[in-house]
Amino acid sequence: MKSKHIRGVNDLGKDGIQEILSLSDHFFEVSTRRIPKVPALRGRTIAWLFYENSTRTRLSFETAAKRLSADSMNFSVSSSSVKKGESLRDTVETVSAMGVDAIVVRHSSTGVPWLLPKWTDASIINAGDGAHEHPTQSLLDCYTIQKQLGGIEGKKIVIVGDIKHSRVARSNILAFKAMGAEIVLVAPRTLLPVDTSTWPVEISENLDESISDADVIYMLRMQLERQKEAFVPSLREYTNDFGLTLERAQKLPKHTIIMHPGPMNRGVEIASEVPELGNAVVTNQVSNGVIVRMAVLYFLLGSGAELSEDGNDNE
């Protein structure tokens, strides 16, 4: 049964991921049109509840909704009743009472997207909850790998950096594994969760050895805003051991692609020159983010309307 929500990767499973990737191919074609807009979600309303700052995720969701002709209801924490002490529940119930079909939520607390269905009938899309999950990032990453390498199954994907605090890493591990990839995590022990014994991954502290035959190198930033203590002796030492320097990048196999969810800490986890290399696909991830989030919104809210170009629904 198709899930009403996308709160985590497990709401989709392999079949759901594959369906969204297939839909993304259709929306990629839409994005190449002179006017990249279709009426597929005309009459639908989507609310944005972002309790954390965001650039890429919020802008790509808003762009995706506009391209699907959906209406948007913007919510700004800084100018809302949250500043007067309004609870999350009251906010959600208020927004829901205005008539919304989906709520895209980002929150610093783990588990918030799983609470919302108690208070609303709208579909819930998780745009990041604490250090837990970020499923639409993993979907756009799967789509990017598929477009660049022709598929995900059997590929060796090396995820490097602050795994402990990364919601992107958690969603990507679930999604990449569901699609048949081999996953290696590279990080100092202090930046790994206390227990990874149940994770379907290999653990390494040797970056050079791990990336020598990688198909994908996925760099994560040091998430200083979520760290309550020092996890490495110094950023310089971290860069020496776990940073993707220009020298390391130039030694990679020719087919290897370099990814990063952004924002990048240039000179820390990735050298300033590396994102400009031909095998770096960071900007592809950003452009694919709009396409995949169009697919996500259509997957949850679409009613079978064809993706026509003439501005009319063909049902």
Secondary structure, DSSP 4 states (H G I P E B T S, - for coil): ---S-BSSGGGTHHHHHHHHHHHHHHHHHHHTSSS----TTTT-EEEEEESS--SHHHHHHHHHHHHTT-EEEEEEGGGSGGGGT--HHHHHHHHHHTT-SEEEEEESSTTHHHHGGGT-SSEEEEEEETTTB-HHHHHHHHHHHHHHHS--TT-EEEEES--TT-HHHHHHHHHHHHTT-EEEEE--GGGS-S--TTSSSEEES-HHHHHTT-SEEEE----GGG-SS--SS-HHHHHHHH-B-HHHHHTS-TT-EEE--S---BTTTB-TTGGGSTTB-HHHHHHHHHHHHHHHHHHHH--S----SSS----
